[in-house]
């Protein structure tokens, strides 16, 4: 389905991304956009050269030109919606460096770096650390395997933390000590949702969207207790990378293939903004994977 047809399906003007239907009066006042600062990396060297998740098939070619066009469209969409976008220079030989979210997690201006699970990706930490240091940040080096915002998802009062495939529970403890914020451990059980940000995303400071079956029974119960009004995605929408989305509190930058989830979000008063990053799905990534959020201390 094209972006235009998705927009029509949702009742969204593809130029202004405004919803024609009346906003659901049950939506909390917190459902308002807040300008964000994002860090991204141009996919100049993007390729699938190895397989470290079920999506990756080295024998399936990547269209780098198409990937560049899709990535640029994402950057332009963020800027059109009032967000700041910074870039880190890509490094030859690091094909997954485009997935900026995995390099760190930033909360209140504090940077918690990454120690990648796969040896192929560990060198990515170096150019990202250099970028943060050049911007005046100190970077904490985790002692345990940790993959940044892939598995550490700031959610208002706490940090939701995934484990099971990449980031370890020991890293959860390190993050809690470093940030001084409660860390909620969640166990992932489906290898197609190997990072937390493929199975869950934060809508605003009070609510999330997630795919329940990606989690262990105990983790599903935790999420149900913490977020009784969460938006629940189907497997079809989750497999379309619908949960690898970015929300500014009002607009949700989402895969155009996740039509059911987008419809639910529109019903809740959010504004789905379809952005096609399908070329990156070949490596198991999407919108959020390509987006590192730099969260400064709020005044």
C-alpha positions in Angstrom: 0.0 0.0 0.0 1.4 3.4 -1.0 1.8 6.3 1.4 -1.0 8.1 -0.3 -3.4 5.2 0.1 -2.4 4.7 3.7 -3.1 8.4 4.3 -6.5 8.1 2.7 -7.2 4.9 4.7 -6.5 6.9 7.9 -8.3 10.0 7.0 -5.0 11.9 6.9 -4.0 14.7 4.5 -0.7 13.5 3.1 0.6 17.2 2.9 -0.4 18.4 6.3 -0.7 15.1 8.2 -3.8 16.4 9.9 -6.6 14.1 11.0 -10.0 14.9 9.5 -11.9 13.1 12.2 -12.6 14.7 15.6 -10.0 13.9 18.2 -11.0 11.3 20.7 -11.9 13.3 23.9 -10.4 10.5 26.1 -6.9 11.4 24.8 -4.9 12.9 27.7 -3.6 16.5 27.6 -0.1 15.0 27.4 -0.8 14.0 23.8 0.9 17.1 22.4 4.0 17.3 20.2 7.3 18.3 21.8 10.3 19.3 19.7 12.9 16.6 19.7 16.6 16.4 18.8 17.5 13.4 16.8 20.9 11.9 15.7 21.1 9.9 12.5 23.7 8.4 10.2 23.5 8.4 6.4 23.3 4.9 5.0 26.1 5.5 2.5 27.7 2.1 3.3 24.5 0.2 4.2 24.4 -3.5 3.2 23.5 -6.9 4.6 26.9 -8.6 4.9 26.2 -11.0 7.8 23.2 -12.4 9.6 22.7 -11.5 13.3 18.9 -11.6 13.3 16.2 -13.5 11.4 15.5 -10.6 9.0 19.1 -10.5 7.6 19.9 -12.5 4.4 23.3 -11.7 2.9 22.3 -13.2 -0.4 19.4 -10.7 -0.8 20.8 -7.5 -2.4 20.2 -4.0 -0.9 19.3 -1.1 -3.1 21.6 1.6 -1.6 20.2 4.4 -3.7 16.6 3.5 -2.6 17.8 3.3 1.0 19.4 6.7 0.7 16.2 8.2 -0.7 14.1 6.6 2.1 16.5 7.8 4.8 16.5 11.3 3.4 12.7 11.3 3.3 12.7 10.4 7.0 15.1 13.3 7.9 13.1 15.8 5.9 9.9 14.5 7.6 11.3 15.1 11.0 12.5 18.6 10.1 9.1 19.4 8.6 7.5 18.6 11.9 9.8 20.9 13.8 12.4 18.5 15.0 16.2 19.0 15.0 18.3 16.4 13.2 22.0 16.0 13.6 24.2 13.6 11.6 27.2 11.5 12.4 29.5 10.6 9.5 29.3 7.0 8.3 32.3 4.8 8.3 33.3 2.4 5.6 33.0 -1.2 6.7 30.3 -0.6 9.2 27.1 -1.3 7.2 24.8 -1.2 10.3 26.0 2.2 11.5 22.9 3.7 10.0 21.0 2.2 13.0 21.9 5.1 15.2 19.5 4.1 18.0 21.7 1.2 19.0 24.8 3.3 19.7 23.6 4.8 23.0 20.8 6.0 25.1 20.6 9.7 26.3 18.6 10.8 29.3 18.8 14.3 30.9 21.9 15.0 28.8 23.8 11.9 30.1 25.0 9.4 27.5 25.1 5.7 28.3 27.1 4.0 25.5 26.9 0.6 23.9 28.7 -2.7 24.0 27.3 -4.6 21.0 26.5 -8.3 21.2 27.8 -9.0 17.7 31.5 -8.6 17.2 30.7 -7.1 13.7 29.0 -4.2 15.3 31.3 -3.3 18.2 33.4 -0.8 16.2 30.3 1.3 15.7 30.6 2.6 19.2 33.8 4.5 18.4 32.5 7.1 15.9 29.4 7.7 17.9 31.4 8.2 21.1 33.6 10.7 19.2 30.5 12.6 18.0 29.1 12.9 21.5 32.4 14.0 23.0 32.8 16.6 20.2 29.4 17.9 21.3 30.6 18.2 24.9 29.0 15.1 26.4 30.7 12.5 28.6 30.0 8.9 27.6 29.6 6.1 30.0 31.1 2.7 28.8 28.9 -0.2 29.9 30.7 -3.3 31.2 27.9 -5.5 30.1 26.4 -6.1 26.6 24.0 -3.3 25.9 22.6 -2.0 22.6 21.5 1.5 23.4 17.9 2.5 22.6 17.4 -0.8 20.9 16.8 -2.2 24.4 16.7 0.8 26.8 13.6 2.8 26.2 13.0 5.9 28.3 9.4 6.1 29.2 8.5 9.1 31.5 9.3 8.1 35.1 11.3 5.0 34.3 13.3 3.2 31.6 11.8 0.1 30.0 14.6 -2.4 29.3 14.6 -5.4 27.0 16.6 -8.6 27.4 16.6 -12.1 26.0 18.6 -11.7 22.7 21.0 -8.8 23.0 21.2 -6.5 26.1 21.9 -8.3 29.4 20.2 -7.9 32.7 23.6 -6.7 34.1 23.4 -3.8 31.7 20.0 -2.9 33.1 21.6 -2.6 36.6 24.3 -0.4 35.2 21.8 1.8 33.5 19.8 2.2 36.7 22.9 3.1 38.7 24.0 5.6 36.0 20.7 7.4 35.4 19.3 7.0 38.9 16.0 6.1 37.3 13.9 2.9 37.9 14.6 0.3 35.2 11.8 -2.1 34.3 13.2 -5.4 32.9 11.2 -7.0 30.1 12.0 -10.4 28.6 11.7 -10.8 24.8 10.9 -14.3 23.5 10.4 -14.0 19.8 13.7 -13.8 17.7 11.9 -11.6 15.1 11.6 -9.0 17.9 15.2 -9.2 19.1 15.3 -5.6 20.4 12.7 -3.9 22.6 12.3 -1.2 20.0 10.9 -3.7 17.5 8.2 -4.8 19.9 7.3 -1.6 21.8 7.5 2.2 21.5 6.6 5.1 23.7 3.7 7.3 22.6 4.1 10.0 25.3 5.1 10.2 29.0 2.1 8.2 30.0 1.5 5.5 27.4 3.0 3.0 25.0 2.1 0.7 22.1 3.4 -2.9 22.0 2.9 -6.4 20.7 2.2 -8.6 23.7 3.3 -12.0 22.3 6.8 -10.7 21.8 7.2 -10.8 25.6 7.3 -13.6 28.3 4.1 -14.1 30.3 5.5 -12.3 33.3 6.6 -9.3 31.2 3.2 -9.1 29.6 1.7 -8.9 33.0 4.1 -6.2 34.0 3.2 -4.1 30.9 -0.5 -4.7 31.5 -0.2 -3.4 35.0 1.9 -0.4 34.1 0.0 0.5 30.9 -3.7 -0.6 31.2 -4.6 1.7 28.3 -1.8 0.8 26.0 -2.3 0.3 22.3 -1.9 -3.4 21.5 -0.5 -4.3 18.1 -1.2 -7.4 16.0 1.6 -9.7 14.8 0.9 -8.5 11.3 1.5 -4.9 12.2 4.5 -5.7 14.4 6.1 -7.7 11.5 5.6 -4.7 9.3 7.8 -2.8 11.7 4.9 -0.8 13.0 6.3 -0.8 16.5 9.7 0.5 15.4 8.1 3.9 15.4 9.0 7.3 16.8 6.4 9.6 18.5 6.8 13.2 19.4 3.7 12.9 21.7 1.3 13.7 18.9 2.7 12.7 15.6 3.8 9.0 15.2 6.3 8.4 12.4 5.3 4.9 11.4 5.8 2.2 8.7 3.1 2.5 6.1 2.6 -1.2 6.2 1.2 -1.1 9.7 -2.3 0.0 8.7 -4.2 -1.5 11.6 -1.9 0.0 14.2 -2.0 3.4 12.5 -5.8 3.2 12.6 -5.8 2.5 16.3 -3.4 5.4 16.9 -5.6 7.8 14.9 -8.6 6.7 16.9 -6.7 7.7 20.1 -6.1 11.1 18.7 -2.5 10.6 17.5 -1.5 11.6 14.0 0.2 8.8 12.0 2.8 10.0 9.6 3.7 7.2 7.2 7.4 7.0 6.3 8.6 4.1 4.1 11.9 2.6 5.3 11.3 -0.8 3.8 14.8 -1.2 2.4 16.1 -1.2 6.0 13.7 -4.0 6.9 16.2 -6.3 5.1 18.6 -5.8 8.0 15.9 -5.9 10.7 15.5 -2.2 11.2 13.1 0.7 10.6 12.3 4.2 11.6 13.3 4.0 15.3 16.4 1.9 14.6 17.6 4.8 12.4 16.9 7.4 15.1 18.8 8.2 18.2 17.0 10.7 20.5 19.1 13.2 22.4 17.1 14.0 25.6 18.3 17.0 27.4 17.2 18.1 30.9 13.8 19.6 30.5 13.4 23.1 31.8 
